[in-house]
Each structure stands twice: as structure tokens, then as C-alpha cells.
Amino acid sequence: MQTIQNNQTNQLINTIAQGDCIEVMRQMPANSIDFILTDPPYLVNFRDRTGRTLQNDTSSDWLRPAMKEAYRVLRNNRLMLCFYGWPRAEKFLEAWREAGFRPVGHMVFRKSYTTKSTEFLRYQHEQAYLLAKGRPAMIGQPVADVQRLLYTGNRLHPTQKAVMSLIPVIRAYSLPGDVVLDAFCGSGSTCAAALLTGRKYIGIELDAEYHRAASERMERVEERIARRSSPSFPTGCIVSAPQRA
Ligand SMILES: C[S@@+](CC[C@H](N)C(=O)[O-])C[C@H]1O[C@@H](n2cnc3c(N)ncnc32)[C@H](O)[C@@H]1O
């Protein structure tokens, strides 16, 4: 059984799986992922200006089983950074704690633009909890708990995160060669950030359209990395200037 599961994880490495992440993670062995960076639906019935919505953004039925599986597949003494919707903070915290995660930090991703205005506030940040399984040791240099979230234009996905804003987090909490999982990967921003920093990735996405966008994007990222590793390309870091990935 363990061998079948290991093969399953190997097959998923550097791919975007299409499906329900609960089912996909159930096929993966325990303790097989080095870092989870994920951005699940915020449970806020999101709709952008053009009418695009997200699957599973109205019901929280998936939340507890998904966090339970995330905990199981993560290696012991490792971390998960999980974005969440502030209006449903209790639900997310309950699900993480029930799964076994321990909150060890909270990050704010500051935007230079407003995504929504209410009578009280202009919304200019996203937020994420840093959650531990066991007692992780620090891998890279600690990052500031306030980071800049660059604007992407949301061309591939209505809530597309900027690759360049995710890279510092991946560098801080994983090592080159590690496997980074995003179980709600949307257009694959985490996966692109992982690959560009020399990590392996596993992406899971339920929606067929976003799954296709993510898979095609990862082909472009791989081509870009291959071009940069070719002898004709000047030597240096794979990630240099901010670029659309
Ligand atoms: C907030 S978006 C992620 C956006 C992503 N960070 C990006 O930069 O493109 C959440 C994604 O989770 C997907 N999703 C919702 N329920 C899911 C499930 N059970 N399994 C896998 N993906 C799911 C949605 O289709 C949506 O694309």
C-alpha cells in the first residue's frame, strides 16, 4: 500500500492534478510534503467585476477534511502557510487546530491597490497563518510578517497571487529540491514560485478551466527555466527581475 502511495506521489511531482484536493491528498502517503503554501477559497461568495466566481466559496464542507489531509501529508516538523478569509477566521482556525496544526505566526500581504471598499474600510491586504506540524526548525532567514503583494492583473485567475510575492516565503520555509504542495492552486502561482526557486511542486485544482491555465503556465515556466540554464544565457540567478510567469 505504501509503495503504491509513494508511486502516486512521484507521479504527481511537478504536475497539476485536476480534482478535489481531499481525494487527491488521500492517495498520497503521510509525511511526503516538505512545505505547503496554499490559498483556499475564503468562504466569502467572491465574484469579481467581470462575474468570475470560485468553486467551494460558499460552503465550508471541504475545509476540515482538506486541512486534515494537509496535516497528514506534511512531513513532521514542517510548516504550512495558508491564506484565509478574515470574515471566516474562526472556521479556519477551528479546522487547522482540529487537524493538529499549531499557529506560529500571521502574515499580512499589503497591496498598493484597493480590491473592495465598504462604508468602513478600503480593502488593501490579504492575510495568511503560518502553521506548524510538530516543532519545525527555521530553514532559511525569517521573513517579515508584512510583505508586499504585487498586482497581477488577474489575467489567468480572478484571485491570482503574484509569483514574486510568494518567492520569499518559499525560500524561508523550504530548501532547494523540497516538494512544495498547493492543494488549491488556481492558476499555479505557488507552483511557478516553487519551480523558479529550485523546488519541486505538486498543484491540485478542482476547476477544469483554472487547471488548464495552471498547466499551460507551468509549461511556459519550464521553458523559461530551460532557456536560462542553456549555455547561451548569461549565468546568474534563475529568478532575477519580476516577470510575468
Ligand atoms: C483563491 S483560489 C487560488 C488562486 C491561486 N492562489 C492563484 O494565484 O491563482 C482557490 C482555488 O481553489 C480551487 N478549489 C476550490 N475547492 C477545491 C478543492 N476541493 N480541491 C481543489 N481545488 C479547489 C478553486 O477552484 C480556486 O481556483
The ligand as a Gaussian input file, in Angstrom:
#p B3LYP/6-31G(d) Opt

LIG

0 1
 C       -8.244000      31.520000      -4.008000
 S       -8.145000      30.495000      -5.374000
 C       -6.388000      30.236000      -5.592000
 C       -5.747000      31.232000      -6.514000
 C       -4.253000      30.998000      -6.662000
 N       -3.544000      31.376000      -5.469000
 C       -3.654000      31.742000      -7.840000
 O       -2.704000      32.518000      -7.651000
 O       -4.147000      31.562000      -8.953000
 C       -8.717000      28.961000      -4.751000
 C       -8.828000      27.859000      -5.777000
 O       -9.216000      26.641000      -5.113000
 C       -9.981000      25.872000      -6.033000
 N      -10.716000      24.855000      -5.258000
 C      -11.842000      25.003000      -4.532000
 N      -12.158000      23.850000      -3.921000
 C      -11.196000      22.944000      -4.244000
 C      -10.962000      21.592000      -3.901000
 N      -11.783000      20.914000      -3.097000
 N       -9.878000      20.965000      -4.429000
 C       -9.020000      21.631000      -5.237000
 N       -9.200000      22.938000      -5.595000
 C      -10.265000      23.595000      -5.096000
 C      -10.848000      26.913000      -6.731000
 O      -11.312000      26.433000      -7.984000
 C       -9.874000      28.100000      -6.857000
 O       -9.249000      28.114000      -8.118000

